[in-house]
Amino acid sequence: MGFILYLIVGGIIGWLAGLILGKDIPGGIIGNIIAGIIGAWVGGALFGDWGPDLGGIAIVPALIGAIILVFIVSFILKAMRKA
């Protein structure tokens, strides 16, 4: 049950990061889950594990990390489209 909650929280964090930036994450729900989980890892590495915790993910650093990740991915995809 913990793994499913981890995936759900990761998906919500990825979705929120896309909403905050106004960018669509490629891959739909799977892309949101991946962005949220990788964002949680990036945020945890950069900012540590502080703030509220849900499903094994510290929400605030995970959201900040997902925003950073979505911004970088959208920047790279935009650069690839121009080339």
Sequence and secondary structure as in RCSB ss.txt:
>XXXX:A:sequence
MGFILYLIVGGIIGWLAGLILGKDIPGGIIGNIIAGIIGAWVGGALFGDWGPDLGGIAIVPALIGAIILVFIVSF
ILKAMRKA
>XXXX:A:secstr
 HHHHHHHHHHHHHHHHHHHHT   TTHHHHHHHHHHHHHHHHHHHH S S EETTEEHHHHHHHHHHHHHHHHH
HHHHHHH 
